[in-house]
């Protein structure tokens, strides 16, 4: 994929279960999500984020900006934890994070009948390509975990309060928002019990890694 060597990726923090477990390099659970295995992966990552329009879709549905950060954090840490627990060898997580955000966006838009398109075809295509030798540092385990977690939190993380509505905030000046029926959206809230449950699951998996 026209990128750095395995040694270079390892130096900058690729996810490697052996180094995490036996050398206590737990920072890799975070840094791996910022590493691309090559220029091809980087271009796909940029296009995926642009194509998803996730921040714009969430802003249009009255989500504060930190909701996007929360969803991305749940995805990123979950992907790396699952790979560290059951994966083998080294794997970057940036493409997995992008596909997870795509899955999260598509499932959330489907649940809320959003006017934004749901990019399932692109997600499935990139998942298949990511599992091929074209992307040697993108693991099947990480990509699969990303899509599963993305779908789960897309369907369950946020709940709308129909009793409270407000004008949508269009951070990208997208005219499609003005075509939404009624011009107002229910305010979205976080299901904190789900966040607490995922936090407990992640903490348990992290403790398992320690021992």
C-alpha positions in Angstrom: 0.0 0.0 0.0 3.0 2.3 -0.6 3.8 2.9 3.0 6.5 2.5 5.7 8.0 -0.7 6.8 6.9 -2.8 9.7 9.7 -1.5 11.8 8.7 2.1 11.1 5.1 1.4 11.9 6.1 -0.3 15.1 8.3 2.6 16.2 5.3 5.0 15.9 2.9 2.7 17.8 1.1 0.2 15.6 -1.1 -2.3 17.5 0.9 -5.3 18.4 -0.6 -7.7 21.0 2.8 -9.2 21.9 4.3 -5.7 22.7 1.2 -4.6 24.6 1.0 -7.8 26.7 4.7 -8.7 27.3 6.3 -5.2 27.1 3.4 -3.2 28.7 3.3 -0.8 25.7 -0.3 0.1 26.3 0.0 3.4 24.5 -0.4 1.4 21.3 -4.1 1.0 22.1 -4.4 4.7 21.3 -1.6 5.5 18.8 -2.6 2.7 16.4 -5.8 4.6 15.4 -3.6 7.5 14.1 -1.4 5.3 11.9 -2.0 4.6 8.2 -0.2 1.6 6.6 0.5 3.6 3.5 -0.6 6.3 1.1 -3.4 4.2 -0.3 -4.9 3.7 3.1 -4.5 7.4 3.8 -6.3 8.4 0.7 -9.1 6.0 1.5 -9.3 7.3 5.0 -9.7 10.9 3.8 -12.3 10.0 1.3 -14.2 7.9 3.8 -14.4 10.7 6.3 -15.5 13.1 3.6 -18.0 10.7 2.1 -19.6 9.9 5.5 -20.3 13.6 6.4 -20.8 12.3 9.9 -20.2 15.6 11.8 -22.6 17.4 9.5 -25.2 14.7 9.9 -24.9 14.8 13.7 -24.9 18.6 13.8 -28.1 18.6 11.7 -29.7 16.2 14.3 -28.9 18.6 17.2 -25.9 16.7 18.5 -23.2 18.8 20.2 -19.8 18.3 18.7 -18.5 16.3 21.6 -21.0 13.5 20.7 -18.8 12.8 17.6 -15.7 12.7 19.8 -17.4 10.3 22.2 -18.5 7.9 19.4 -15.0 8.0 17.7 -13.4 7.3 21.1 -15.7 4.3 21.8 -14.9 3.0 18.4 -11.1 3.5 18.5 -10.5 2.1 21.9 -12.9 -0.9 21.3 -11.2 -1.8 18.0 -7.7 -1.8 19.5 -8.8 -3.7 22.7 -10.5 -6.4 20.7 -7.5 -6.8 18.4 -5.1 -6.8 21.3 -7.1 -9.6 23.0 -7.7 -11.9 20.1 -5.5 -10.6 17.2 -2.2 -11.9 16.0 0.7 -9.8 14.6 0.7 -6.1 14.0 -2.2 -4.0 12.7 -3.0 -0.4 12.0 -6.4 0.8 13.1 -7.0 4.0 11.0 -8.8 2.2 8.2 -10.8 0.2 10.8 -11.8 3.4 12.6 -12.9 5.0 9.3 -15.1 2.0 8.5 -16.4 1.9 12.0 -17.4 5.6 11.7 -19.1 4.7 8.4 -21.0 1.9 9.9 -22.0 4.1 12.9 -23.1 6.8 10.5 -25.1 4.5 8.3 -26.9 2.7 11.1 -27.7 5.9 12.9 -29.0 7.6 9.8 -31.1 4.6 9.0 -32.6 4.6 12.5 -33.4 8.3 12.4 -34.6 8.5 8.8 -31.9 11.1 8.1 -31.7 12.9 4.8 -28.0 12.1 4.6 -27.1 9.1 2.5 -26.1 5.9 4.2 -22.7 4.7 2.7 -23.1 0.9 3.2 -21.9 0.0 -0.3 -18.6 1.9 0.2 -18.2 0.3 3.7 -18.7 -3.2 2.4 -16.3 -2.6 -0.5 -13.5 -1.2 1.6 -14.0 -4.0 4.2 -13.5 -6.6 1.4 -10.4 -4.8 0.0 -9.0 -4.2 3.5 -9.0 -8.0 4.1 -6.8 -8.6 1.0 -3.0 -8.6 0.8 -3.3 -5.1 -0.8 -3.4 -3.8 2.8 -1.0 -6.0 4.8 -1.2 -4.1 8.0 -5.0 -3.9 8.2 -6.4 -6.9 10.1 -9.6 -8.8 9.5 -10.2 -8.8 13.2 -9.9 -5.0 13.6 -12.0 -4.3 10.5 -14.7 -6.7 11.7 -14.7 -5.3 15.2 -15.0 -1.8 13.8 -18.1 -2.5 11.8 -19.8 -4.5 14.5 -19.1 -1.8 17.2 -20.1 0.9 14.7 -23.5 -0.7 14.0 -24.2 -1.4 17.7 -23.5 2.2 18.9 -25.2 3.7 15.8 -28.4 1.9 16.7 -28.3 2.3 20.5 -25.9 5.1 21.7 -28.3 8.0 21.1 -31.9 8.5 21.9 -34.1 11.4 20.7 -36.4 13.4 23.0 -39.4 14.3 20.8 -40.6 16.7 23.5 -37.7 19.0 22.9 -36.9 20.4 19.4 -34.7 23.1 17.9 -33.4 24.4 14.7 -30.7 22.2 13.1 -27.2 23.5 13.1 -25.5 23.3 9.7 -21.8 23.4 10.1 -21.1 22.9 6.4 -23.9 25.1 5.0 -25.5 22.1 3.4 -28.8 23.1 1.8 -30.3 19.6 2.2 -30.9 20.4 5.9 -33.5 23.0 5.0 -35.6 20.4 3.3 -36.1 18.4 6.5 -39.8 18.2 7.3 -40.8 20.9 9.8 -37.4 22.5 9.9 -36.8 21.2 13.4 -35.2 18.1 15.0 -35.7 16.4 18.3 -32.8 16.9 20.6 -30.6 13.8 20.9 -29.3 12.5 24.2 -26.8 9.8 25.1 -27.8 6.5 26.7 -25.3 6.7 29.6 -26.1 3.2 30.8 -24.8 1.9 27.4 -21.6 4.0 27.8 -21.2 2.6 31.3 -21.7 -0.9 30.1 -19.2 -0.5 27.3 -16.8 1.1 29.7 -17.1 -1.9 32.1 -16.5 -4.3 29.2 -13.5 -2.3 28.0 -12.1 -2.2 31.5 -12.5 -5.9 31.9 -10.7 -6.5 28.6 -7.9 -4.2 29.6 -7.4 -6.0 33.0 -7.2 -9.2 31.1 -4.4 -7.8 29.0 -2.6 -6.8 32.2 -2.6 -10.3 33.5 
